[in-house]
Amino acid sequence: MKKNVVTYLLFGIVLLCSPGCEKYLQEKSDRKLVVPSTLKDLQSILDHYSKNVFSEPGSGEVSSADYYLTDAHYNALSRGSLKRMYTWENNNLFEPASNEWTYGYTSVYSANAVLMDIDKVETNRSNINDWNDIKGQALFIRAKAHLKMAFIWTLAYDEGTADTDLGLPLRLTTDFNEESKRSTLRQTYDQIIADLKESARLLPTIPIHAVRPSKPAAYGLLARTYLSMRKYEEAGLYADSCLQLYNTLIDYNTLNVSANYPFRQFNEETIHFGVIGTPAPINPSRAKIDPELYAVYADNDIRKAAFFRRNTDGLTYAFKGNYTGTLAPFDGVSTNEIYLIRAEANARKGKTIDAMRDLNELLAMRHTDTFVPLTASSPSHALDLILLERRKELLMRGLRWVDIKRLNKEGAAIILRRTVEGVEYILPPNDLRYALPIPEDVITLSGIEQNKR
């Protein structure tokens, strides 16, 4: 039977079929991608940016605590699931039918459709570069989707328990008849790493646009992956590989910090562009920045004006420093993140001078000319400085949730607290709720194992 890419049923879509599902299929039909047989056809599948670039998961950012909601804004949330997510409840954090699980597996499916068909396209001297690029993009997209989902739906990676901790259902084909079962956490990360390493071999150093992945982007995502696994040697090596190819930083002194959004879309620090779908709780019209965090920024720190605007109450602050140039949070790969990964890796290896060199190179671009380079008396001191700057620099990037998870594995003892209508909610270190519950209708329809509580 002739395979029709329009009628493939992605794992997530099979489980969560809805009007949103019909819309997705109709978009494919409108593009006339019936039987992909050329590189142009395959590239068109990957260029489905509404799913592969502009719908990155935001549940981790909703769950982290760099912001808070007033009681009025909490009660105004239209979805009870988001209220439950905000207070770290055990279940029912996602609406059925259309949610981040669906979007993640939609991207996986698109990538798999390309990977299954690209070998049918004969290569020659004139198309081999495009062929390699397209296969590399598909591998990158699949790895990125799996990694983002792992950050949300699995516990922090622990080498001692990775063979028994639950990972993701790894979908590596478009065959919806395959049994759905969860891999181990080690298998999940092994697959992500394998896909990224292969994509780095195939991708060009300079993409035609930042919405498409590149070799530096693959290296950067590998650095992020290894950092989340607490494999700091490898994180540093891949961060260095990325920065050897692209290392541009923005001098914040050149910004118009009074603008509603000081950073332009696709700015010079963007290695690969991605946008969080902006769940309601983190919309800047509602989310108030933690005042203790705001107070950490020094007066000569340009980020204090570039990242935040005073709310109309005159007392609280909202975040405006998105690298998207809009209210939507940035979730791509950027040079500032990679500098901080390399700095952290060097500090953990005892290379204090190298670590502080990277940190100060970044901070010099974030302060006025009164900035005095920081010094560290020891590797542990350097690490403390770097982790503080990581939190200040990468605010609202979809990274804080996984940072809390991995740092608590290191003994950081970060406790999250929120108060709603006088009731305090607490999330202690290494709690099982750091792996959010898989949407309940997915569990019902697929029979896969739910995260433990």
C-alpha atoms as one frame of an Amber mdcrd trajectory, in Angstrom:
protein
   0.000   0.000   0.000   1.322   3.429  -0.900   2.297   5.370   2.195   0.749
   8.804   2.480   2.529  11.209   4.802  -0.734  13.039   5.351  -2.393   9.960
   6.833   0.419   8.774   9.068  -0.823   8.858  12.646   1.801  10.177  14.990
   1.942   8.492  18.376   0.849  11.596  20.212  -1.865  12.355  17.650  -3.230
   8.797  17.767  -3.519   9.069  21.519  -4.898  12.575  21.556  -6.893  12.965
  18.338  -8.953  16.154  18.347  -9.920  19.162  16.218  -6.286  20.187  16.684
  -5.332  16.877  15.066  -7.552  17.621  12.082  -5.977  21.050  11.733  -2.503
  19.526  11.694  -3.458  17.028   9.005  -5.201  19.708   6.979  -2.077  21.879
   7.039  -0.115  19.012   5.562  -2.777  18.456   2.919  -2.748  22.111   1.956
   0.979  21.807   1.265   0.266  18.856  -1.017   2.787  16.671   0.797   1.049
  13.479  -0.196   3.935  11.227  -1.145   7.270  12.878  -0.304   9.660  11.858
  -3.039  12.087  14.760  -3.370  14.404  16.640  -1.050  12.135  19.653  -1.446
   9.192  17.602  -0.169  11.173  16.425   2.840  12.428  19.910   3.637   8.842
  21.153   3.571   7.922  18.672   6.296  10.712  19.981   8.515   9.758  23.586
   7.776   6.497  23.141   9.700   7.664  25.895  12.031   4.442  26.316  13.992
   5.163  22.904  15.553   8.949  22.561  15.280  10.010  26.069  16.338   7.141
  28.081  17.821   5.536  25.551  20.174   8.319  24.649  22.579   7.047  23.320
  25.942   6.571  25.814  28.758   5.445  23.549  31.598   8.890  23.574  33.177
   8.912  27.352  33.259   5.402  27.399  34.730   6.605  24.998  37.423   9.798
  26.877  38.301   9.746  29.723  40.777  11.469  32.777  39.302   8.027  34.408
  39.215   4.789  34.378  41.172   1.108  35.120  40.586  -1.099  37.323  42.721
  -4.222  35.638  44.052  -6.280  37.631  41.558  -4.208  36.459  38.597  -4.175
  32.895  39.876  -7.970  32.850  40.213  -8.329  34.409  36.763  -6.573  31.494
  35.065  -9.171  29.931  32.786  -7.754  26.418  33.004  -7.838  24.474  36.223
  -4.954  22.382  34.914  -2.673  25.432  34.933  -3.692  26.265  38.489  -2.761
  22.724  39.471   0.547  22.968  37.633   1.350  26.212  39.438   0.936  24.534
  42.835   2.689  21.275  41.862  -0.299  18.969  42.202   0.088  15.240  41.610
  -2.173  14.888  38.583  -4.374  16.520  35.939  -1.860  19.190  34.937  -2.633
  18.996  31.210  -5.814  19.461  29.244  -6.741  16.402  27.166  -6.439  16.255
  23.387  -4.085  19.190  22.757  -1.080  19.706  24.995   2.699  19.742  25.088
   2.918  15.966  24.920   1.041  16.105  21.628   3.225  18.890  20.261   6.416
  17.090  21.237   5.470  13.890  19.472   4.218  15.847  16.473   7.785  17.110
  16.008   9.151  13.596  16.538   6.772  12.266  13.944   7.749  14.888  11.360
  11.393  14.019  11.877  10.704  10.302  11.618   8.740  10.755   8.395  11.784
  12.416   6.845  14.285   9.906   8.223  12.264   6.984   6.870  12.007   8.438
   3.380  15.275  10.232   2.812  17.203   7.070   1.955  14.835   6.644  -0.991
  16.231   9.817  -2.554  19.276   8.975  -4.618  22.294  11.162  -3.908  24.678
  12.710  -6.392  27.245  15.481  -6.500  24.640  18.183  -6.944  22.359  17.215
  -4.035  24.572  15.546  -1.449  24.945  18.699   0.670  21.197  19.251   0.770
  20.636  15.550   1.493  23.028  15.681   4.455  21.500  18.932   5.702  17.942
  17.582   5.631  18.844  14.362   7.409  20.805  16.351   9.984  17.830  18.675
  10.555  15.502  15.722  11.111  17.850  14.140  13.645  18.248  17.467  15.439
  14.484  18.073  15.596  13.830  14.588  16.964  16.574  14.964  19.582  15.415
  18.433  20.597  11.822  17.254  21.056  12.869  14.218  23.094  15.180  16.360
  25.246  12.531  18.989  25.993  10.066  16.253  26.919  12.644  14.515  29.109
  13.184  17.760  31.013   9.456  17.856  31.823   8.317  14.234  32.136  11.333
  12.472  33.633  13.303  12.861  36.830  16.782  14.344  36.876  19.335  12.080
  35.229  21.274  10.053  37.791  24.006   7.698  36.601  23.283   5.366  39.501
  19.581   4.896  38.710  19.385   5.669  34.971  18.880   1.990  34.095  15.726
   1.771  36.207  14.314   5.315  36.139  11.522   5.812  33.632  12.363   7.550
  30.375  10.175   8.443  27.400   8.426   6.255  24.852  11.000   6.498  22.069
   9.260   6.762  18.719  11.819   6.174  15.977   9.486   5.277  13.108   6.089
   6.383  11.822   4.568   2.949  12.437   1.685   3.604  14.825   1.211  -0.144
  15.251   4.362  -0.310  17.334   3.674  -1.033  20.973   4.038   2.020  23.157
   6.272   1.525  26.156   8.582   3.692  28.154  12.319   3.342  27.763  14.721
   3.685  30.654  16.129   7.125  31.312  19.532   5.984  30.083  18.019   4.755
  26.808  16.227   8.079  26.368  19.389  10.121  26.792  21.470   7.693  24.738
  19.061   8.192  21.836  19.117  11.981  22.182  22.910  12.007  22.199  23.197
   9.622  19.261  20.819  11.755  17.188  22.658  14.967  18.031  26.106  13.555
  17.314  24.963  12.293  13.939  23.239  15.590  13.175  26.410  17.519  14.029
  28.288  15.444  11.447  25.728  16.231   8.748  24.616  19.806   9.369  26.253
  22.895   7.824  28.224  25.292   9.973  26.115  28.228   8.799  22.371  27.601
   8.241  20.324  29.595   5.775  18.327  30.910   8.750  18.364  30.593  12.545
  15.093  28.632  12.537  17.008  25.781  10.920  19.582  23.838  12.924  23.304
  23.955  12.256  26.490  22.292  13.412  27.012  24.859  16.217  23.383  24.331
  17.286  23.894  20.565  17.508  27.062  21.049  19.564  25.230  23.546  21.781
  22.326  21.178  22.363  24.779  18.389  23.170  26.374  20.680  25.743  22.933
  21.360  27.256  22.129  17.652  27.267  25.331  16.632  29.026  24.948  19.492
  31.517  21.486  18.207  32.451  23.044  14.756  32.967  25.758  16.261  35.196
  28.403  14.995  32.819  30.407  18.175  32.996  33.500  17.072  31.097  31.430
  16.299  28.000  29.297  19.433  28.477  32.411  21.578  28.440  33.879  19.865
  25.393  30.745  20.360  23.299  30.278  23.918  24.536  33.831  24.617  23.373
  33.143  22.958  19.997  30.118  25.218  19.591  31.972  28.389  20.515  34.864
  27.538  18.223  32.372  27.836  15.356  30.209  30.708  16.621  30.808  32.900
  19.680  29.253  36.324  19.058  27.923  38.184  22.105  25.692  41.266  22.181
  27.065  44.351  23.865  24.076  45.382  25.961  25.411  48.950  26.005  24.101
  49.215  22.430  20.516  48.350  23.361  17.570  50.671  23.757  16.698  49.319
  27.193  13.615  51.514  27.486  11.944  49.709  24.564   9.047  47.385  25.269
  11.225  44.534  24.011  14.899  45.549  23.720  16.077  42.427  21.894  15.308
  41.875  18.256  14.217  38.536  16.907  17.049  36.449  15.419  19.656  38.586
  17.161  23.412  38.006  17.006  23.517  35.621  19.966  20.924  33.283  18.468
  22.446  30.011  17.287  19.114  28.240  16.889  15.743  29.919  17.327  12.931
  28.501  19.434   9.848  29.950  21.137   7.948  28.707  24.184   4.215  28.524
  23.572   3.666  30.965  26.497   1.291  29.247  28.939  -0.929  31.790  30.662
   0.863  31.854  34.054   4.150  33.097  32.546   2.582  35.768  30.376   4.278
  38.998  31.527   0.868  40.593  32.080   0.471  38.159  34.993   3.882  36.837
  36.046   5.604  38.949  38.699   9.355  38.475  38.958  10.601  37.173  42.301
  11.628  40.393  44.114  14.628  38.690  45.726  15.881  37.734  42.269  15.346
  41.256  40.909  17.300  42.699  43.834  20.384  40.634  42.895  21.039  42.710
  39.755  23.511  45.535  40.463  22.754  49.113  39.405  25.455  49.017  36.697
  24.026  45.759  35.343  22.249  46.670  32.096  20.123  43.555  32.383  18.208
  45.242  35.199  16.704  47.665  32.687  16.842  45.429  29.590  15.139  42.436
  31.233  12.506  44.068  33.425   9.784  46.690  33.323   7.989  48.153  36.309
   4.337  47.143  36.478   1.554  49.722  36.802   1.334  49.043  40.539   4.740
  50.713  40.828   6.017  47.915  43.060   6.458  44.755  41.031   8.293  43.865
  37.820   7.555  41.890  34.655  10.081  40.239  32.364  10.641  41.767  28.920
  14.071  40.404  27.986  12.989  37.675  25.581  15.294  37.006  22.645  12.149
  36.586  20.542  11.517  40.334  20.420   7.995  39.674  21.770   6.307  38.626
  24.999   6.900  34.957  24.088   9.874  33.409  25.924  12.923  32.345  23.927
  13.821  28.660  24.130  16.506  28.275  21.498  20.265  27.833  21.718  22.295
  31.007  22.171  25.911  31.929  22.763  25.355  33.327  26.255  24.067  29.945
  27.422  27.027  28.151  25.882  29.558  30.523  27.471  27.997  29.747  30.845
  28.091  25.992  30.212  31.775  26.106  29.327  32.490  28.295  32.356  30.638
  25.924  34.695  32.379  22.885  33.253  35.785  24.496  33.733  34.980  25.495
  37.311  33.943  21.944  38.114  37.228  20.704  36.615  39.182  23.073  38.851
  40.138  25.423  35.999  39.296  28.614  37.836  41.135  30.989  35.500  39.480
  29.576  32.379  36.072  29.571  34.057  36.335  33.189  35.149  37.665  34.264
  31.758  34.455  33.062  30.100  32.268  34.533  32.822  33.914  37.939  32.683
  33.843  38.011  28.889  30.090  37.594  29.108  29.574  40.016  31.996  31.619
  42.744  30.329  28.918  42.793  27.655  26.180  43.086  30.293  27.482  45.995
  32.373  28.361  49.621  31.880  31.997  50.627  31.581  32.201  50.715  35.389
  32.267  46.918  35.438  35.174  45.409  37.359  35.983  41.800  36.362  35.036
  39.282  39.021  37.675  37.188  40.733  37.348  33.819  42.413  39.496  32.472
  45.211  38.808  28.822  44.407  36.978  26.584  41.917  34.017  26.341  44.292
  33.863  30.126  44.563  33.972  30.395  40.774  31.174  27.839  40.520  28.986
  29.829  42.921  29.492  32.981  40.866  28.756  31.184  37.600  25.581  29.518
  38.862  24.276  32.853  40.129  24.975  34.495  36.777  23.395  31.548  34.975
  20.159  32.171  36.851  20.315  35.925  36.146  21.298  35.573  32.482  19.015
  32.728  31.402  15.821  33.868  33.060  12.591  32.674  31.399  14.440  30.392
  28.958  12.821  27.055  29.859  16.049  26.030  31.625  15.475  26.797  35.299
  13.325  23.700  35.937  15.985  21.257  34.787  18.677  23.316  36.519  16.858
  22.953  39.837  16.527  19.223  39.266  20.196  18.653  38.459  21.530  21.030
  41.133  19.439  19.371  43.818  21.134  16.117  42.814  24.375  17.942  43.663
  23.047  18.802  47.125  21.896  22.379  46.414  18.779  21.840  48.568  16.648
  24.243  46.515  13.135  24.328  47.967  10.333  25.873  45.907   7.506  27.683
  47.706   4.356  29.405  46.533   1.481  30.927  48.469  -2.073  31.056  47.133
  -4.834  32.626  49.237  -2.838  32.142  52.391  -1.978  28.498  51.712   1.689
  27.669  51.219   2.670  25.036  48.673   6.121  23.456  48.915   8.161  21.381
  46.484  11.120  19.831  48.325  14.387  18.778  46.646  14.283  15.604  44.513
  10.518  15.231  44.928   8.855  12.812  42.506   6.740  15.720  41.247   9.794
  17.053  39.413   8.674  14.608  36.726   5.310  16.040  35.727   2.459  13.559
  35.247   1.912  12.371  31.691  -1.523  13.531  30.468  -4.083  11.120  31.867
  -5.807  10.412  28.549  -2.451   9.308  27.121  -2.118   6.801  29.961  -5.657
   5.536  29.412  -5.315   5.082  25.662  -1.746   3.784  25.499  -1.347   1.832
  28.727   2.131   3.245  29.326   3.292   3.612  32.900   2.512   6.866  34.697
   5.192   8.732  36.609   5.391   7.642  40.228   3.987   9.794  42.985
